[in-house]
Amino acid sequence: MGYKFATKAIHAGQQADPTTGAVMTPIYQTSTYQQAAPGNHKGYEYSRGTNPTRKALEDCLAALENGKYGLAFSSGMAATETVLKLLRPGDEVITGDDLYGGSYRIFTKVFEHYGIKFHFVDTSEPDRIAEKISPATRLIWVETPTNPTLKLADIEAIGQVAKHTGVLFAVDNTFASPYLQNPLDLGADIVMHSVTKYIGGHSDVVMGALVMNDKALYDQLFFYYNACGGTPGPQDSFLVLRGIKTLHLRMKAHCENGRRVAEYLKDHPRIETIYWPGFETHPGHNIARKQMRDFGGMVSIVLKGASLEDTFNVAASFKVFTLAESLGGVESLINHPATMTHGSIPREVREKVGVVDNLIRISVGVEDIDDLLADLEQALG
Ligand SMILES: *Cc1c(COP(=O)(O)O)cnc(C)c1O
């Protein structure tokens, strides 16, 4: 379908319901489907494997990522797990040293037990990936921008390395969203999303997704999706389809507010370091300009000389921003990665990549910017 992003966000995968003409995709709240004779059905047999509301969502997600096939999961971690199930004992994975805490946990605490080896490298340097590739390497798993220090990885350059060595290449595109970045166009084989974040956009659903172009890869992933069953129900699929209809409007507002917050905080006397890829001084700025359409709504700050207690006090003193895990919803959130989202990563490991006790991550929402800036002013004051 040759339509542009906003049109796809509203229409892709959806048409008026053939039985009633309902314009919005109905919530097909059914586990099973009538068969005229054994094996003679309308394409739906049992909702673990396929459901019409979920299918509309999967087709929409695929279209937004310029991919052929989409699969929705009951969480981002269920989507990640399904990719890892392609691996066998002895296989090796090269991934980032600055990952979402839950990804680090499933790699080290779950899949290492099945004989899979993970190498954690600085993915902002494609050479660090290339030099770790061995005949046992089966998967490269990259997050960009990273969480919470917003490091950038050059998807196209890593895609070249993956292609030359025949290694599967997956990108966790949660922080950028398909509005800002489309990894399949840049050489990735699989895009993973925590749909919970920007795609759902309203902090009311937990969901994950995978998008890919290769039919054989889709068939393999679909096998584990159906065999293991981490698939979402129709109600959540409906909510996400609804959320996606404003993805382009929300992302534009997140980027605008993100820029204003970053510029406001940049010269604030309480701030020691600020991470936002839109600054020319950000180490990944040029990569961001090359592969992203804007710089997103995530900003991280390190408070100058602040103890853990000082940092907790600041984090708890916001009135418009809410102290909570997660990101990407319409409401602004404050997160303390060291004890919240990254609490499952050992201190030495997280501090090496900058996740220090006085770092605060901000998910800039789409409220009025004047109220957000005034709240930052009072909380930091
Ligand atoms: C939240 C998140 C995940 C995990 O997704 P869930 O929907 O919470 O299971 C994975 N990667 C990133 C970057 C995330 O922010």
The ligand as an SDF file (V2000), in Angstrom:
LIG
                    3D

 15 15  0  0  0  0  0  0  0  0999 V2000
    9.1360   -1.4970   27.9980 C   0  0  0  0  0  0  0  0  0  0  0  0
   10.2220   -1.9490   27.0810 C   0  0  0  0  0  0  0  0  0  0  0  0
   10.3530   -3.3010   26.7330 C   0  0  0  0  0  0  0  0  0  0  0  0
    9.4660   -4.3800   27.3220 C   0  0  0  0  0  0  0  0  0  0  0  0
    8.1500   -4.2670   26.9030 O   0  0  0  0  0  0  0  0  0  0  0  0
    6.8820   -4.6820   27.8410 P   0  0  0  0  0  0  0  0  0  0  0  0
    5.7350   -4.2740   26.9730 O   0  0  0  0  0  0  0  0  0  0  0  0
    7.0040   -3.9170   29.0950 O   0  0  0  0  0  0  0  0  0  0  0  0
    6.9730   -6.1500   28.0500 O   0  0  0  0  0  0  0  0  0  0  0  0
   11.3720   -3.6330   25.8490 C   0  0  0  0  0  0  0  0  0  0  0  0
   12.2090   -2.7100   25.3400 N   0  0  0  0  0  0  0  0  0  0  0  0
   12.1040   -1.4010   25.6540 C   0  0  0  0  0  0  0  0  0  0  0  0
   13.0570   -0.4270   25.0670 C   0  0  0  0  0  0  0  0  0  0  0  0
   11.1180   -0.9840   26.5360 C   0  0  0  0  0  0  0  0  0  0  0  0
   11.0350    0.3090   26.8620 O   0  0  0  0  0  0  0  0  0  0  0  0
  1  2  1  0
  2  3  1  0
  2 14  2  0
  3  4  1  0
  3 10  2  0
  4  5  1  0
  5  6  1  0
  6  7  2  0
  6  8  1  0
  6  9  1  0
 10 11  1  0
 11 12  2  0
 12 13  1  0
 12 14  1  0
 14 15  1  0
M  END
$$$$
